[in-house]
Amino acid sequence: MPEGAAQSVERQLPTEEARDLFALVRELIKGEIAPHAAAEEEEAGHFPRELFTLLSESGLLGLAYDSEFGGGDQPYEVYLQVLEELAAARLTVGLGVSVHSLACHGLAGYGTKEQQAEHLPDMLGGGLLGAYCLSEPSSGSDAASLRTKAVREGGEDGDWVITGTKAWITHGGIADFYTVLARTGGEGARGVTAFLVPGDAEGLQAAAPEKKMGMKGSPTAQLHFDGVRVSDARRIGEVGQGFAIALSALDSGRLGIAACAIGVAQAALDEAVAYATERKQFGRPIADFQGLRFMLADMATQIEAGRALYLAAARLRDAGRPFSKQAAMAKLLCTDTAMKVTTDAVQVLGGYGYTLDFPVERFMREAKVLQIVEGTNQIQRMVIARHLAGPDSR
């Protein structure tokens, strides 16, 4: 069965323009993504950079941003459903689009008009690929304790010199630009500032890509900043505003991860259903056995619940209402669902599910990382509880 099975999902598309957009997305999936999404490409660690160039030319790397700067003017409700489709076809692609969008968030939301006019057209539709640099070797979920420093030289208008190491950077070493969070002041969240750093900046070096359980086609690497100099014109927002910018980006980014997770889960379910209706044991398809039928029903129900939750959160965002709690809930539920559904899909296929001949084993390995990136699911529970009961007592 061809991958990209989310194409069979009945979409909730608010406009004719959105429906045309999905026709384009499905055409690209059928012609350019699905034929190359086989396990062999992922196992070989091939990153499809040429595909991201095509997505940029097609307007799919800036869907949720303002058309004034090359974006697609699409509501998040539509953008996330596009992500789900792309992730169902190949998670390396769906997650890559989500990370690129995350890397554009700071400049689009907090940059000056001059900065936006100079940089956003190329970032959103000019073939560039972005990455987001928040985590460090010793500060993942505790992002406020980051140690990468940016020191200003030459007075108020002087350049900034960035020194330190970032870790777990998707697109590390291949991105054209990085949104970097660095310490410019004292300890804690108030001492962090955001910068837009060119991918070819002198003193910026990527380590060898991490050797991962899954997502091998998507490079993840440490980045070393050895006195990387950037002008003050590349500072995003005010000095000390970086942590607030990062949290704002993560709220939106978590919805992207939620959509990607549901895409992977849907692809796994469709593989499981196709196999169960074809595979015969004891003289009939295994889908006729009640135990397995109930298993498939539970998988489908969990997927629908996750999809409804991320779309509800997206509509809050589109309406300009607070959505941080719902974003954390969506990321938590959708990624846990992806892990459960992909594990069950392997079980449905039995021994075949454990082989490379079917994609469900890859889906299972890929689903695991979605419970970790952009805030582990334990952190999501902390975020949700904080909204419900206030900050933890000390």
N, C-alpha and C positions, 0 to 999 in steps of 0.2 A: 504494500500500500504506500503511495507517495506521501512523503512528509509534508508538513504545512497543512495539517488537517483542520486547523482552526478556520480555514476557508469555508467549511461547512456550517459554521456557527451563524445563527441569525443575528445580525448586527443591529444595534440601536443607533441609527445614523440620523441626525437631526435635519440635514439639508441635502439637496440634490448635489451640491458641490462635494459633500462628504461621500456620497454614494459613488460619484465619479472617481474620487480619490481612492476608494477601496477597489474599484475596478482596476486602476493602475497598479496598486499594491499587489493584487492577486496575479496580475499579468507578470509582474517582475518576479514574484515568488515562483510561478510556474516555469518561467523561462530562464531565470538567472540564479535563483537561490536553491530551490528544491533539487535540481539535478546535481548540485555540487555539495549537498548537505550530508553526504554519506559519512559513515564513521571513519572511513579511510582518510578523508580530508582533515577531520578533527584529530585523529590519532597522529597524523603527520605534522600537526601543528601549523597548518597553513592558514594564515590570516588573509581573508579576501579583501585586500585594500582596494583593488579595482572595483569591487562591488560597492564599497562605500563612496567611491567617486561617482558611480552611477546613481546611487541614492541621493547624493548631494545635487547632482544635475537634475534629478527628477523632483527636487523640492522636498525630500522626505527627511532631511536632517534638521530642518528648522520649523516643523509643522506648527508647534505651539507658540511661535514667536511672531512679532509684528511684521507685517509685509513691508512696512517702511524701510526695514533693514534686511529684506530678503527672506523673511519668514513666511509661514503659510496661513497665518491668521486662524488657525483651527483651535477649537476648544479642546481642553485636556481630555474631555470625554471621547473625542474622536482620536486624538493622538495616541492615547493609551490602547485603544482597540487596534490601531495600526501596529503598535509594539507587540501586542499579543499575537497578531498574525505572523509578524516577522520571527518572533521567538519560537512559535510552533514549527516554522520551517527550519530555522537554525538559530539556536540561542546565541551563538557568537555574534550574529547579526543584530538580533533584537536587543541584547544587552549592550552591544556597541553603540547603537543609536541612542539608547537611554543614557549611557555615560557621556556621549557627546553633548546631548541636550543638557545634562547636568553641568558640564564644563562651560556652557554658554550662559547659564542662569545668572551668575554673578554680574557679568557685564550688562546683560539685558535688563536686569532689575535694579542695579545700583550704579552703573556707569554713567558718566556725563553724556550729554547728547553728542559732544565732539568725539568721545571715545567710541560710542555706539556707531556713529557714522563712519569712523575710520576702520573699525575692526569687524563689526557684526556681519556686513554683507559677505565677506569672505568666510567667516565662521559658519554662517547659516546656509550659504548656497554656493560658496566658491571653491568647493572641493577640499577644504581643510578638514582635519580630524582632531578632536580635542580630547583632553583627559583632565581628571579632577584629582588634585593632590592635597589630601587632608591627613590621611593615616600615616603613621610613622612606625618604625620597628618596636618602639616602646609605648606607643599611644594609638590604640585603635579606637575602641569605643570611648575611651577617656580622651577625646579629641582636644579638650581645653588644656591638656598638659603637654601639648606638642612642643618640641624643642628646636625645630628649624627656625633660624633667626634671620631677620632682615634689618640691616643697620643702614641708616641714612648717612651719606657722606656729602659734605659741601653745603650744609645749611638747608633751609626750608624747601628749596627747589632742587636739591641735589639728588643724585641717583641713589637707589637702594642696592645693597649688596647682600645676596641671600646665600646662607651657608647651612647645610644640614642634609638629612636623608629622609625621603618619603618612601613609604612601603605599600605594597599591594595595589600598585597603580595600574588599572586597566588601560591598555594602549601605551604603557610605559615604554619609551624608546622609539615609538613609531608615530606618536602624535605630533601635530604641527604646532599646537599651543597647549599650555597647561594653566589651569586656574590653580594657583598655589596659595595656601594659607601658611603664614609665617608669623613668628613672634616679633613684635616691634616694641613691646613695652614690658610691663611687669608680669607676674605670674597670673594664671587663670584666663578666663574667657575674654576679659576686656583688653588684654595685651596682644590680640591677634589681628592681623591685617591681610587683606586679599590682594593678589597681584596676578596680572596676565603675563605669562612668561613664554617667549617664543621657543619652539621646540629645538631650534638650532642655536640657542644662546651659548656663548662661550662659558665653559666651566660646568655645563650641564651634561651629565653622563648617566646612561642607564646600565644597570647590572644585567647579567644574563637572566632571561625570563624564568620565572618559577616553574618547577615541574609539578603539575597539578593532577588531581584525581580526574577531573573533567575540564571542559572548556579549554581544551588544549589549543584550539585554533585562535583563541583570544589571548594575546600576550599580557602577562601580569608581571611587573618588574619593580624593583627598587629604583629610585632616582636619586643621584648624588648631586647636590648643589655645592660646588666648590668655588665660592666667591662669584656667583652669577650676578651680573650687574643689569639692573633694569631701571629705566627712567621713571620718575615720579608720575609721568603721564600714563604709565601702565599700572598704577595703583588703582584698585577698584574700591569705590566708596571711601569713607573717612578712615583715617588712621585709628585703629582699635575697633573698627566695625566688622572685622572679618569673621568673627565667630557667629554673629547674627546673620551675616550673609550665608555662611556655611549651613546653619540650621535651616534657613529658608530654602536653600537648594535641596537639602536632604529630605524635607517634607515632600517636595515634588518628586525627587528621585526615588523615594520609597514607593510611590505609586507606580513608577516605571518598573521597578523590580516586581511589584505585585502583578502587573499585567504580563510581564515576561514569564512569571511562574505559572500563571493560568494557561499561557500558551503552551508551555512544556507539558503541563498536566493534560491539556486537551489532546495534544498529539499522542501522548501515552495512552489515554483512554481510547482513542480511535484505533490505534494499533491493537489494543487488547480486544475490542469489540470485533474487529475484522478477523483476528485470529480465532476467537471463540466461536464465531459463526461458521468458520471453515474447518476447524480441527474436529475430527470425529473420534469418539471413544465409546465403546460399548454400543456401537451401531447408530449413534446419533451425535449431532454437534454438541460440544461441551457447553455451549451457551444454553442448552436445554436443561442443564442441571441447576436446581434452585440455589445451591450454595454459591455457585459462580454468578448466577443472574443477580443475586442480592449484592454481591461484591461490585459488579459493574454499576448497579443502581446507586450504591453508596458513592462510588467514584464520580459519577455524573452529578449527583446532588452536591457534593463538596465543591466541584468546579463551578457550578451555577451560583452557589452561595458566595464563593470568592469573587467571581466576576461581578456580581451585583454589588458587593461591598466596595470594590475598587472604583466602579462607576459612580456609586453614590458619593464617594469621597471626591472624585473628579468634578462632579456637578457642584459640590460645595466650593471647590477652588474656582471654578468658572464663574460662580456667582459672587466671588469676592468675599466669601465667608470663611471663618477659621476652619481648618481641616487637618491640623496637625494630629489630633487624636485619631481621626478616622484614617489618616495615612498610615499611622503606626499599626492600627488594627488590620488594615488591608494587607500591609506587608507581612504581618504575623500570620494571618489566616491563609493568605494565598500561597506563601512559601511553605508553610507546614502542609497545606493541601498538596502542593506539587510533590513533596517528599513522600507523602502517604500514597498518592495516586500512582506515582512512578514505581514505587516498591510493589504495590498491588499488581501493576501491569506486568512486572517481571514474574510474579507468582502465577498470573493467568497463563502466561506463555510457558510456564514450567521450565524444563531444561533449556528449551530454545531461548527463553528470555534471558538466560545467563550467558548466551553466546553473542559474538559480534555480528552474527547473521541477521539479527533483528535490532532495531534502534532502541528498544526499551531499556537495555542495560545502560546505554549512554544517557538516556533521559534521566535515569535514576542517579547517575554520577553527577550530572549537571544540576539536578534539582538541589543537591546538598549545599552547593555554594550560595544559593539564593537565600538560605536561612542565615547566612553569615554576612554577606555584603551589605553596605550602607546601614550598619547597625544590626548586630545580632538579634535574634528573636527574643533573647533575654532582655536586651536593651529596649526593644519595642514594648515589652510588658512593663518595664519601668516607666516608659513614657506614658503609656495608657493609664497606669495607676496614679501617676503624678497629676494627670488631668482629672481623675476621679476623686482623689483623696488629698491632693496637695503634695508639696515637697516632703521627702523623708525627714523625720525628726532626727536630730543629731545629739 
